[in-house]
């Protein structure tokens, strides 16, 4: 089959990759669309030492598996947990933190930038007919955006600032907008600002932000500087939600965290069912985030496109 | 009057300091005992640029003030807030985070290493007769220790590790012990280990700690390395409580915070009434932490003693 692969620090397009064979608890998925995420870009810079087929945002058709799934369009949770009784995280109902987990396209599990993918059936969610492929491919990052609401209770009383209006940040902004909180997104680029205004979200230039003005700051920048900026925007007793991984080890003003009794909360994968419901009810606009769609054999060009500063979502079509 | 002062990067003992005059809302306090805290040591290294009389742990007698306080033994909360209706923190009932606050012996407010101190009467708490001066002088740091329980719900189910078994850490350990959680304190020094065992608290050498084994880690080290160590000991979804300020800007593995969905919570001043009740009911042992008591005119020797590695509480007697 065809696939984008990452081996020996080199991203490549290959046509001779062996088609994966599903294990008894797995389905064989024919990928329809896949999205390129910042983590995929970081993988090409060596993140987590991943080798194999990247890609963890996808919508696919089940071509082999249980009768109730066969022929269905599905999306898939990316953490493949052990679900063993001796696993504390699985027993606590937090399989996404299972220490034995593999992660689709990120850790010891091939990903979706290919014609086929095998994945544990319990990870699959059927996509309602009313949700298009172009929308369904956003379920994974939209679920991650929704995880912010699991990490910190947000009410219409809260002043919230989001920094890092990239692919993930633009989804988090829409999810935060749903809460009725007083949301402001820090944005430099015209394209992002226009979309946010279209969605009714207030924006500010980085230079216009008031110091210590937010109850909650969500950092989607993924750059060490973002953490320091975000911290500066928080009121005492405020909450800083970290939504993207960082390159390197940022320096952190932990004394400010102590003196002002700040909470810093890491947030990762989120609820697929809620993300699907938002798309079904058209409560978020994901299609406007699509910047381009490339056929799989132009996957390397797609990666180059996704790496352009300010690029929003670049899709692959199989 | 006599006082320990810090001016122009120099700690000094003086006998010619003007006695402070109380404002209408203030009481004049004659200090009986005061304790040297790590923040006092940091002040001598330039922390927050403080100039004046340091000292914020004390027990005193009210020698001028309201009739209901006059002649009483008191301890005092250290944050002097504005309590104005336009102040968000004061209005929310969080005067310790008032942005206009002064802080006794730390920020724009003289402290307790002197014969006399003036302090807002609303900050004072009367000490019950059954609580000795030697115990009452611990109310401020014991309240700070109790603030850990305000920051994170702790139950007997939790595995908790405390690192940094110094002056504050030894109080936090006793407070955590009260919760019934499975507590372990990382300790290198024999003196601390013996006291902890006496209190029924388990200890471990730093080399024997299991990676990712704690639901909650409380970092009382105050050193940048402490943060990294503490983070390494946490289970996924664990909580790291930061209890001491840090010298400099530590490097922080914020990617681990995101991927493992860690919570990092800064914690500072705490409830004086609860601390007094613990002392009254003898639920914590503070007297064993007293390493030495110096007369005020030997204050510089007291500071030198307090700076010895592993030193526990050094008191001043006026």
Contacts between the chains, C-beta under 8 A, distances in Angstrom:
chain1	res1	chain2	res2	distance
A	88	B	235	7.3
A	89	B	235	7.9
A	89	B	236	6.1
A	89	B	237	7.8
A	94	B	236	7.3
A	94	B	237	6.2
A	97	B	236	3.7
A	97	B	237	5.9
A	97	B	260	6.7
A	97	B	261	6.7
A	99	B	212	7.5
A	99	B	236	7.3
A	151	B	261	7.4
A	212	B	99	7.5
A	227	B	254	6.1
A	235	B	88	7.3
A	235	B	89	8.0
A	236	B	89	6.2
A	236	B	94	7.3
A	236	B	97	3.8
A	236	B	99	7.3
A	237	B	89	7.8
A	237	B	94	6.3
A	237	B	97	5.9
A	242	B	254	5.9
A	242	B	257	5.8
A	242	B	258	4.9
A	243	B	258	7.3
A	244	B	258	6.8
A	245	B	254	7.9
A	245	B	255	4.3
A	245	B	258	5.2
A	245	B	259	6.5
A	246	B	254	4.9
A	246	B	255	5.1
A	246	B	258	7.6
A	249	B	251	4.2
A	249	B	252	6.5
A	249	B	253	5.7
A	249	B	254	7.7
A	250	B	251	7.1
A	250	B	252	6.2
A	250	B	254	5.5
A	251	B	249	4.2
A	251	B	250	7.1
A	251	B	251	5.5
A	251	B	252	7.4
A	252	B	249	6.5
A	252	B	250	6.2
A	252	B	251	7.4
A	252	B	252	4.0
A	252	B	254	6.9
A	253	B	249	5.7
A	254	B	227	6.1
A	254	B	242	5.9
A	254	B	245	8.0
A	254	B	246	4.9
A	254	B	249	7.7
A	254	B	250	5.6
A	254	B	252	6.9
A	254	B	266	7.6
A	255	B	245	4.3
A	255	B	246	5.0
A	256	B	266	7.9
A	257	B	242	5.8
A	257	B	264	6.7
A	257	B	266	3.9
A	258	B	242	4.9
A	258	B	243	7.3
A	258	B	244	6.9
A	258	B	245	5.2
A	258	B	246	7.6
A	258	B	266	4.1
A	258	B	267	6.9
A	258	B	268	6.1
A	259	B	245	6.5
A	259	B	266	7.1
A	259	B	268	6.1
A	260	B	97	6.7
A	260	B	266	6.6
A	261	B	97	6.7
A	261	B	151	7.4
A	261	B	265	7.6
A	261	B	266	4.8
A	261	B	267	6.2
A	261	B	268	5.5
A	262	B	265	7.9
A	262	B	266	5.0
A	263	B	263	6.5
A	263	B	264	7.2
A	263	B	265	5.1
A	263	B	266	7.5
A	264	B	257	6.7
A	264	B	263	7.2
A	264	B	264	4.1
A	264	B	265	7.7
A	265	B	261	7.6
A	265	B	262	7.9
A	265	B	263	5.1
A	265	B	264	7.7
A	266	B	254	7.6
A	266	B	256	7.9
A	266	B	257	3.9
A	266	B	258	4.1
A	266	B	259	7.1
A	266	B	260	6.6
A	266	B	261	4.9
A	266	B	262	5.0
A	266	B	263	7.5
A	267	B	258	6.9
A	267	B	261	6.2
A	268	B	258	6.1
A	268	B	259	6.1
A	268	B	261	5.5
